[in-house]
C-alpha cells in the first residue's frame, strides 16, 4: 500500500480566464511546493475514472449536465463569477473522475491517504447549477461513487474553506448516509451555512455548520475540531473522511478575513489523520477547493500532505499580525448546546 496518492488535473491550464482569481497557477504552485519537498515524484498519481451515469445523475440533474456541456462548448459564462471555456466540460469531468479515483484508491487500501488537486473546484456546485467558480461537485461525486460502486455505507465530508460549501450541503441535506461538517466565514458568500441548518428528513442531524465571524483563526479552528467536529465524528462513525480543503481560510487570502495559518492547516490535517487511523482504518482523502494567494495555498497544501504522512511541517509565512477575534467563542458555545456535545 502506498502512503499517499495524488491526482493532478492534466491540461487544466485550458480552463482559465485572464484576471480571474480561480487560475491555473493555484495548482501549479502547490505542485511545485510538493515537488520541492520531494513528495510529488515519490507517490503515484491517480488517473481519472469515467463516472457511471448513475453516479453523475445522483448528484447533478441530467438537464443541468446538458446545459453545462453546451455552455462550455460555446465558451459562455455560466454566471458573473463562473466562466467556461471549450475545454471546461471535459476538465470538470476529469476533476470529478480524479476525485473518485483517489477516493476509491484509499477506500480499497491501495493507498493509505489521498490528495486530489481537483480543478475546476466543486463545493458550490448544486444539483442543477454551477456557481462560485465551481462546475461539478467533485467531493460529492467521489462520495457517491463510494456509496454506489465501492460499497460504502457511511461517509463524512469535512469542508474547510473560507466559503460555505452550499452545493455539497444541498446535495446531501436529506440523505442520512453522508455527514457534512463545515467551517466558513459568515456572513460571506454564498450566504448559507447557518448553525441551525442541520439536515432534513432522513438527513436530519447529518449537517453541522460553524459560521465563524471574520478574524477567527488558529485558536478558533482548533477549538471547533477538538470540541465539536471530532466528537460528532465519534458519534456518526463514518467509514471514511473526505475533506474539501480550501486554502482561502488562510490569513493572506485576498477574498476573505479568516486568520488560519499554514500551521493551523497542518494541525487540522494531523487531527483528522489521527482520528481516521483510530476510527476508520486510516481512510482519509483531501480534495482541493478554493485558495487564491499562491504562497499560502502552496505552503498550506504542503503542510496538509506532510501531516497525512506523519511528517513535521514548517510555517514559513507565520501568523497574521491582526489579532484573532473572540466572537467565535459564542458561536462555538451555541453549536455545542445545539448538538449536545
Secondary structure per residue as TSV (DSSP state, phi and psi in degrees):
chain	resnum	aa	ss	phi	psi
A	1	X	-	360.0	129.9
A	2	X	E	-73.6	147.1
A	3	X	E	-71.0	-24.8
A	4	X	E	-157.1	146.8
A	5	X	E	-131.8	139.4
A	6	X	E	-108.4	160.5
A	7	X	E	-124.8	131.7
A	8	X	E	-118.3	129.4
A	9	X	-	-81.9	85.1
A	10	X	T	-53.1	132.2
A	11	X	T	79.4	7.9
A	12	X	G	-63.4	-17.3
A	13	X	G	-60.3	-20.4
A	14	X	G	-75.5	-10.5
A	15	X	S	-100.0	95.5
A	16	X	-	-160.4	152.2
A	17	X	-	-141.6	127.6
A	18	X	T	-53.9	130.8
A	19	X	T	82.7	-3.8
A	20	X	-	-83.6	139.2
A	21	X	S	-66.3	-27.0
A	22	X	S	-86.6	92.4
A	23	X	-	-128.7	158.8
A	24	X	T	-59.1	-29.8
A	25	X	H	-58.4	-24.2
A	26	X	H	-57.5	-49.6
A	27	X	H	-71.9	-39.5
A	28	X	H	-66.2	-34.7
A	29	X	H	-65.7	-38.9
A	30	X	H	-66.5	-45.3
A	31	X	H	-60.9	-39.8
A	32	X	H	-64.7	-43.2
A	33	X	H	-62.5	-42.4
A	34	X	H	-65.4	-38.2
A	35	X	H	-66.4	-44.3
A	36	X	H	-61.8	-28.6
A	37	X	T	-87.0	0.4
A	38	X	T	80.2	16.4
A	39	X	-	-98.3	-30.0
A	40	X	T	-66.1	-47.6
A	41	X	T	-76.6	-18.6
A	42	X	T	-74.6	-28.6
A	43	X	S	-116.6	153.1
A	44	X	E	-70.4	160.1
A	45	X	E	-114.5	129.0
A	46	X	-	-77.5	140.1
A	47	X	-	-88.1	141.9
A	48	X	-	-64.0	139.6
A	49	X	-	-82.2	152.5
A	50	X	-	-86.8	113.7
A	51	X	-	-73.0	132.2
A	52	X	-	-61.2	151.1
A	53	X	H	-57.6	-37.1
A	54	X	H	-62.5	-34.1
A	55	X	H	-71.3	-48.8
A	56	X	H	-57.9	-44.6
A	57	X	H	-77.8	-15.8
A	58	X	H	-74.7	-22.5
A	59	X	H	-106.0	-42.5
A	60	X	S	-123.5	141.8
A	61	X	-	-69.0	146.7
A	62	X	H	-56.5	-37.3
A	63	X	H	-63.4	-39.9
A	64	X	H	-66.8	-43.0
A	65	X	H	-60.6	-40.6
A	66	X	H	-65.2	-41.2
A	67	X	H	-64.6	-41.6
A	68	X	H	-65.8	-44.6
A	69	X	H	-61.2	-42.8
A	70	X	H	-64.8	-45.2
A	71	X	H	-63.4	-37.3
A	72	X	H	-66.5	-44.6
A	73	X	H	-57.2	-35.2
A	74	X	T	-90.7	-4.2
A	75	X	T	66.3	31.5
A	76	X	-	-91.5	149.7
A	77	X	-	-69.1	144.6
A	78	X	S	-84.1	-38.5
A	79	X	S	-152.4	-172.3
A	80	X	S	-61.9	-30.8
A	81	X	S	-92.7	-25.9
A	82	X	-	-114.2	108.4
A	83	X	-	-94.8	163.5
A	84	X	-	-139.0	146.7
A	85	X	-	-121.8	169.2
A	86	X	T	-58.1	-20.5
A	87	X	T	-91.3	-10.1
A	88	X	H	-64.8	-38.3
A	89	X	H	-59.7	-50.8
A	90	X	H	-66.9	-36.8
A	91	X	H	-67.1	-34.9
A	92	X	H	-65.6	-42.4
A	93	X	H	-61.5	-40.0
A	94	X	H	-63.6	-42.9
A	95	X	H	-63.4	-44.8
A	96	X	H	-64.8	-41.4
A	97	X	H	-66.6	-34.2
A	98	X	H	-67.8	-39.6
A	99	X	H	-61.0	-45.1
A	100	X	H	-64.0	-38.5
A	101	X	H	-64.4	-42.1
A	102	X	H	-65.8	-45.3
A	103	X	H	-60.1	-43.3
A	104	X	H	-64.2	-42.3
A	105	X	H	-62.2	-40.6
A	106	X	H	-71.7	-41.9
A	107	X	H	-59.3	-43.8
A	108	X	T	-81.3	1.4
A	109	X	T	63.4	27.1
A	110	X	S	-75.3	-25.3
A	111	X	E	-139.1	146.4
A	112	X	E	-73.4	-42.8
A	113	X	E	-134.6	169.0
A	114	X	E	-140.9	153.1
A	115	X	E	-144.2	107.2
A	116	X	E	-100.6	119.7
A	117	X	E	-85.1	66.6
A	118	X	-	-71.1	119.7
A	119	X	S	-148.5	127.3
A	120	X	S	-62.1	152.4
A	121	X	-	-72.4	-179.5
A	122	X	-	-142.2	-19.7
A	123	X	T	-72.3	-10.8
A	124	X	T	-87.8	-16.2
A	125	X	-	-68.7	122.0
A	126	X	B	-91.7	-174.9
A	127	X	T	-60.0	-31.2
A	128	X	T	-133.6	23.3
A	129	X	B	-156.9	133.4
A	130	X	-	-85.4	141.6
A	131	X	B	-166.7	162.7
A	132	X	T	56.8	38.7
A	133	X	T	77.0	-1.1
A	134	X	B	-104.8	140.3
A	135	X	S	-111.2	-62.4
A	136	X	S	-113.9	145.2
A	137	X	-	-84.2	94.1
A	138	X	H	-58.6	-49.6
A	139	X	H	-68.8	-35.2
A	140	X	H	-66.5	-41.0
A	141	X	H	-67.1	-37.1
A	142	X	H	-62.9	-43.3
A	143	X	H	-63.6	-44.5
A	144	X	H	-62.9	-37.7
A	145	X	H	-60.6	-43.8
A	146	X	I	-63.4	-40.0
A	147	X	I	-69.9	-44.1
A	148	X	I	-81.2	-39.9
A	149	X	I	-105.5	-41.0
A	150	X	I	-90.6	-12.1
A	151	X	-	92.0	14.0
A	152	X	-	-68.7	151.9
A	153	X	-	-118.7	-31.2
A	154	X	-	-142.3	124.4
A	155	X	E	-130.8	156.3
A	156	X	E	-124.4	136.4
A	157	X	E	-113.0	117.9
A	158	X	E	-104.3	123.1
A	159	X	E	-111.2	111.5
A	160	X	E	-115.3	94.7
A	161	X	S	-151.1	156.4
A	162	X	S	-56.9	-36.8
A	163	X	S	-106.3	148.7
A	164	X	-	-68.7	136.2
A	165	X	-	-83.2	71.7
A	166	X	H	-58.4	-36.1
A	167	X	H	-65.1	-47.4
A	168	X	H	-61.9	-44.3
A	169	X	H	-59.7	-48.6
A	170	X	H	-59.7	-42.0
A	171	X	H	-62.7	-38.4
A	172	X	H	-106.7	9.4
A	173	X	T	-62.3	-33.0
A	174	X	T	-108.7	21.8
A	175	X	-	-120.3	136.3
A	176	X	S	-92.5	-5.6
A	177	X	S	-91.7	-4.5
A	178	X	E	-128.0	122.5
A	179	X	E	-96.7	120.5
A	180	X	E	-105.2	124.0
A	181	X	E	-125.7	129.9
A	182	X	E	-137.3	136.3
A	183	X	E	-108.9	139.8
A	184	X	E	-166.4	156.3
A	185	X	E	-72.0	136.7
A	186	X	S	-143.8	134.2
A	187	X	S	-77.2	143.2
A	188	X	-	-172.5	169.1
A	189	X	T	-55.2	137.2
A	190	X	T	-95.6	11.8
A	191	X	-	90.8	2.2
A	192	X	-	-103.4	179.5
A	193	X	-	92.6	32.2
A	194	X	-	-72.5	155.7
A	195	X	T	-66.5	-20.1
A	196	X	T	-79.6	-6.7
A	197	X	-	-82.3	100.2
A	198	X	-	-122.5	8.7
A	199	X	-	107.0	170.7
A	200	X	-	-150.0	155.6
A	201	X	G	56.6	-134.2
A	202	X	G	-60.7	-18.7
A	203	X	G	-94.7	5.7
A	204	X	T	-59.2	128.8
A	205	X	T	85.2	11.1
A	206	X	-	-119.9	24.8
A	207	X	E	-134.5	125.6
A	208	X	E	-129.5	117.8
A	209	X	E	-113.7	137.7
A	210	X	E	-121.0	95.3
A	211	X	E	-79.8	100.6
A	212	X	E	-85.7	138.0
A	213	X	-	-72.7	159.5
A	214	X	T	-53.1	146.7
A	215	X	T	75.8	12.9
A	216	X	-	-72.2	138.6
A	217	X	B	-135.8	-144.8
A	218	X	H	-56.8	-43.2
A	219	X	H	-62.2	-42.9
A	220	X	H	-63.2	-48.6
A	221	X	H	-63.4	-42.1
A	222	X	H	-62.5	-40.8
A	223	X	H	-66.8	-41.6
A	224	X	H	-59.8	-45.4
A	225	X	I	-70.3	-46.3
A	226	X	I	-67.7	-40.3
A	227	X	I	-96.0	-21.6
A	228	X	I	-123.7	-59.9
A	229	X	I	-65.0	-47.0
A	230	X	H	-65.1	-41.9
A	231	X	H	-61.5	-36.1
A	232	X	H	-67.6	-38.1
A	233	X	H	-64.8	-38.4
A	234	X	H	-57.3	-39.5
A	235	X	H	-70.7	-42.2
A	236	X	H	-81.6	-32.3
A	237	X	-	55.1	61.6
A	238	X	-	-69.3	157.3
A	239	X	S	-86.8	-13.1
A	240	X	-	-159.3	148.4
A	241	X	E	-104.5	126.6
A	242	X	E	-114.7	125.1
A	243	X	E	-115.7	114.9
A	244	X	E	-80.4	109.9
A	245	X	E	-114.1	117.1
A	246	X	-	-108.9	131.6
A	247	X	G	-90.9	14.3
A	248	X	G	-82.6	-2.8
A	249	X	G	-79.7	-5.5
A	250	X	B	-68.1	148.3
A	251	X	T	-64.6	-20.8
A	252	X	T	-86.2	-7.5
A	253	X	-	-67.4	138.3
A	254	X	T	-79.2	-9.5
A	255	X	T	-99.6	-1.9
A	256	X	-	-159.1	-169.0
A	257	X	-	-134.9	29.9
A	258	X	-	-83.1	164.1
A	259	X	B	-125.0	24.5
A	260	X	B	-64.4	144.3
A	261	X	-	-107.0	172.4
A	262	X	H	-57.1	-44.4
A	263	X	H	-60.8	-38.6
A	264	X	H	-62.3	-43.0
A	265	X	H	-61.3	-43.5
A	266	X	H	-60.6	-41.0
A	267	X	H	-69.3	-35.4
A	268	X	H	-63.0	-47.6
A	269	X	H	-61.8	-38.7
A	270	X	H	-63.0	-43.6
A	271	X	H	-64.8	-42.0
A	272	X	H	-68.3	-36.4
A	273	X	H	-63.1	-44.9
A	274	X	H	-63.2	-42.7
A	275	X	H	-62.5	-45.4
A	276	X	H	-60.8	-40.7
A	277	X	H	-61.9	-37.5
A	278	X	H	-83.7	-27.4
A	279	X	H	-119.0	-24.7
A	280	X	S	-140.6	44.2
A	281	X	T	57.1	27.3
A	282	X	T	80.1	5.3
A	283	X	-	-72.0	110.0
A	284	X	E	-152.5	131.3
A	285	X	E	-143.6	142.7
A	286	X	E	-107.5	145.9
A	287	X	E	-132.7	125.7
A	288	X	E	-68.9	133.8
A	289	X	-	-117.2	-109.5
A	290	X	-	-90.3	-167.2
A	291	X	-	125.1	109.9
A	292	X	-	-123.2	-2.1
A	293	X	-	-95.4	121.2
A	294	X	H	-64.8	-43.4
A	295	X	H	-66.4	-42.7
A	296	X	H	-62.6	-44.0
A	297	X	H	-63.7	-44.7
A	298	X	H	-64.6	-47.4
A	299	X	H	-70.4	-36.3
A	300	X	H	-68.9	-40.2
A	301	X	H	-62.7	-40.2
A	302	X	H	-62.3	-42.9
A	303	X	H	-62.3	-39.8
A	304	X	H	-61.8	-47.7
A	305	X	H	-62.0	-44.1
A	306	X	H	-64.7	-38.0
A	307	X	H	-64.5	-41.4
A	308	X	H	-63.3	-29.1
A	309	X	T	-88.0	-1.1
A	310	X	T	77.3	17.3
A	311	X	-	-94.5	163.4
A	312	X	-	-83.1	158.5
A	313	X	-	-131.5	162.4
A	314	X	-	-123.9	135.8
A	315	X	-	-99.6	96.0
A	316	X	S	-78.5	-12.9
A	317	X	S	-98.9	-16.7
A	318	X	-	70.5	-165.6
A	319	X	-	-100.8	161.4
A	320	X	-	-64.4	148.6
A	321	X	S	-80.7	-8.8
A	322	X	S	-83.4	131.8
A	323	X	-	-61.5	139.6
A	324	X	-	-72.0	135.5
A	325	X	-	-70.3	172.2
A	326	X	S	-119.1	-4.0
A	327	X	H	-61.4	-26.1
A	328	X	H	-59.2	-27.4
A	329	X	H	-61.9	-39.5
A	330	X	H	-66.3	-42.8
A	331	X	H	-60.7	-44.7
A	332	X	H	-64.8	-40.1
A	333	X	H	-59.5	-42.2
A	334	X	H	-63.2	-39.6
A	335	X	H	-64.6	-42.0
A	336	X	H	-63.7	-39.7
A	337	X	H	-66.2	-45.5
A	338	X	H	-57.3	-42.6
A	339	X	H	-93.4	-4.0
A	340	X	T	64.8	36.7
A	341	X	-	-99.6	360.0
